[in-house]
């Protein structure tokens, strides 16, 4: 039998009676595990991390706050509901930036904390960590690392530019597996943006407006040249391309799996204190991890 989910009212009561509580609410299981791994190195911390699915956030609350369905929206609704209480040092509600930071100011709600980059996974988008995952861990056969790495980032930025274009145009399409539009040429990843865009627009029946879509992609892609990659790459795309690269560069096949890679990020997170930076720098000194 599954454990009953706590309600917002129960949290309010608990925080008023037990002000020493230190809770962090996140979108999903992967976020929870990565944060917990990072926190293990913080001596004496008292924070407990919970998936928002463990809290009862009904659809009526999403409607009340004019939010759509989804775990991110539930975390935001929870933050808004708790923000009127005085026990602000008891909790954080942490959400991914995703694309939001490119379309206006991020919401400022007491207790709501945004990831430093696009997502928690974005902290692993560094040359050192990517090489550690692909070459050291998965034993991928990459000879010209620099050529590979630059093409790896370029592919991820192209995918992110497409996500931004869809958001800008207010079109919806489910992203497709990249393998049919991605190939290896020696140590360079070649992503067929044109073909992938056509497939994507077929999904939302917007093929006749492809020229508008491509213009938007090019605009966003040009912007990426001057940006930190961690602010211009989607976490899911990152994991999917890692799995593709392991599979196509002769790596250990067992690692060519998104779920397996997610578990590896948890292991790597134990020495990455930067993941916790947004918690240290949250809206008030009362949020300092102690």
DATATA-V207528 format. One line per field, one symbol per residue. ss: DSSP state (h for helix, s for strand, l for the rest). phi: phi as a letter, one per 30 degrees, with the letter a starting at -180 (. if undefined). psi: psi as a letter, one per 20 degrees, with the letter a starting at -180 (. if undefined). A space follows every 10 residues. Layout:
# DATATA-V207528
ss = ???
phi = ???
psi = ???
This chain:
# DATATA-V207528
ss = lllllsshhh hhhhhhhlll llssssllhh hhhhhhhhhl lllllllsss shhhssllhh hhhhllllll hhhhhhhhhh hhlllllhhh sssssllllh hhllllllll lssslllllh hhhhllhhhh hhhhhhhlll llllhhhhhh hhhhhhhhhh hhhhhhhhhl llllllllhh hssssllsss slhhhhhhhh hhhhllhhhh hhhhhhhhhh hhhhllllhh hlllhhhhhh hhhhhhhhll llhhhllhhh hhhhhhhhhh hlhhhhhhhh llllhhhlll
phi = .ddeddcddd dedddddbdd ebcbcbdadd eedddddddd dddidcdccb ddddcdcded dddechcddk dddddddddd dddddddddd abbcbddhce dcbkddecbe jdbcddcead dddcdbeddd ddddcddchd ccccdddddd dddddddddd dddddddddi cbaddceddd cbbcbhccdc cddddddddd dedchbedcd ddddddeddd ddddeccded cbbdeddedd dedddddcci ddddddbddd dedddddddd ccdeededdd cdebdddedb
psi = pqpqqqrhhh gggghhhmii qnqpprgahg gghgghghhh iopjqjqppq qhiiqonrhh hgggjlqrqq hghhgggggh hihirimiji rqopqqhdih iikrqqpopp ippqqhahrh hhhimqgghg hggggggikq nogngggggh hgggghhghh hgggggghik qpppqqqihi jprpncjppo pnggghgggg hhhjlkhikh hgghgggggh hhhhhjqphi jkppghgggg hggggghikk rohhilpghg hghhhgghih knhhhighhh kriqiiipp.
